[in-house]
Amino acid sequence: MHSFGYRANALLTFAVTILAFICAIASFSDNFSNQTPSAQIQILNINWFQKQPHGNDEVSLTLNVTADLQSLFTWNTKQVFAFVAAEYETSKNALNQVSLWDAIIPEKEHAKFWIQISNKYRFIDQGHNLRGKDFNLTLHWHVMPKTGKMFADKIVMSGYRLPNAYR
Amino acid sequence: MGFIGETVDSIKAIKIRQLLTQAITLGMIITSALIIWKALICVTGSESPVVVVLSESMEPGFQRGDILFLRMTKEPIRAGEIVVFSVDGRKIPIVHRAIKVHERGDTKEVDVLTKGDNNKIDDIVLYAEGQLWLHRHHIMGRAVGFLPYVGWVTIIMTEKPIIKYILIGALGLLVITSKD
């Protein structure tokens, strides 16, 4: 009952249980953080807008993204994954979400940013429905913790419209 | 030499009833582990409620050796979600992020394109020949939580199976020779 083996076993079990408990509490504490992120996206230019040989519309944009995601960082945050998606509806599809740009924000200091980019991923439709299409630009963020539950949310910005003709 | 002599003595001294009791206890431990695993599958709705991250394609968020908790609900798949999917013909599931989602208006079926955060290109090259999109039946779950480093045990046991055998052998020996 007092051998080294029993003592080591008891110590190890206790240590693992306490560690699991601490991880759970750390994750739970994320629920109490006050989060007030803000963002603005501006379309600076439609670079080109074509119907591709395979029949699908494709558009290339230059975007200006300003965001302040600093309030999302807690002590249990490892990184925040942010991405901008264009969301629109077509006659065939109830919802289309196309990610245009994403970034990994490893620290709070980098979470307040202003960036001007052309779309990192190709904005291709399933079909040729994009002429004159109204769409939303949504900034999504995924908070990846050091341990525990991940959570995600988004800001939807509406009022963007693609041109009526190809260029 | 004393330890080996003691082990041999204790093996000789085992009576049948005691041996059966110990075998049943071992069986109970194994089956209760199985019950917990199956219950987790029911609760989370996913075929594999816990997966180990095997590649570096989601760094720096998920490192090799982390474990992910999965959940599969009836809610539609949306862009940005980290999904675990298996491709026809590949055994090992892949954990990547959905970057494009097209959901049909009438049938609610969904086309999904995924990409690992740390990869330069999207996952088209990983899908089956001629497949351009993932569908709901390919997706086994969404990652909802994670624990770092715990998965290294599984990785070590898979890559060096000899350690698995040593561990099971040692555990078996311990059960047989323990007096209670």
Contacts between the chains, C-beta under 8 A, distances in Angstrom:
chain1	res1	chain2	res2	distance
A	23	B	147	6.4
A	27	B	145	7.1
A	78	B	60	7.5
A	78	B	61	6.7
A	79	B	60	6.2
A	79	B	61	5.6
A	81	B	61	6.6
A	81	B	80	7.8
A	81	B	97	7.6
A	81	B	117	6.6
A	83	B	79	7.7
A	83	B	80	6.2
A	83	B	99	7.5
A	85	B	79	5.1
A	85	B	80	7.3
A	91	B	105	7.5
A	92	B	104	6.7
A	92	B	105	6.5
A	93	B	102	5.0
A	93	B	103	6.0
A	93	B	104	5.9
A	93	B	105	6.0
A	94	B	103	5.3
A	94	B	104	6.8
A	94	B	105	3.9
A	94	B	108	7.6
A	95	B	76	8.0
A	95	B	101	7.0
A	95	B	102	7.6
A	95	B	103	4.5
A	96	B	101	7.2
A	96	B	102	5.1
A	96	B	103	7.5
A	97	B	78	6.6
A	97	B	79	3.9
A	97	B	100	6.7
A	97	B	101	4.4
A	97	B	102	7.9
A	98	B	79	7.7
A	98	B	99	7.9
A	98	B	100	5.3
A	99	B	79	5.7
A	99	B	80	7.6
A	99	B	99	4.0
A	99	B	100	6.2
A	102	B	99	7.5
A	102	B	117	7.7
A	104	B	60	6.9
A	104	B	61	7.2
A	104	B	117	6.4
A	106	B	60	6.7
A	121	B	99	6.3
A	121	B	100	7.6
A	121	B	122	7.4
A	126	B	102	5.2
A	126	B	111	7.2
A	140	B	79	7.0
A	140	B	80	4.5
A	142	B	80	6.0
A	142	B	82	7.5
A	144	B	61	4.5
A	144	B	62	7.8
A	144	B	146	7.5
A	145	B	146	7.3
A	146	B	148	7.0
A	147	B	146	7.1
A	147	B	147	5.8
A	147	B	148	6.1
A	148	B	145	5.6
A	148	B	146	7.3
A	148	B	147	7.6
A	149	B	144	6.4
A	149	B	145	4.5
A	150	B	82	7.6
A	150	B	143	6.8
A	150	B	144	6.2
A	150	B	145	6.2
A	150	B	146	6.8
A	152	B	80	6.1
A	152	B	81	7.6
A	154	B	80	7.8
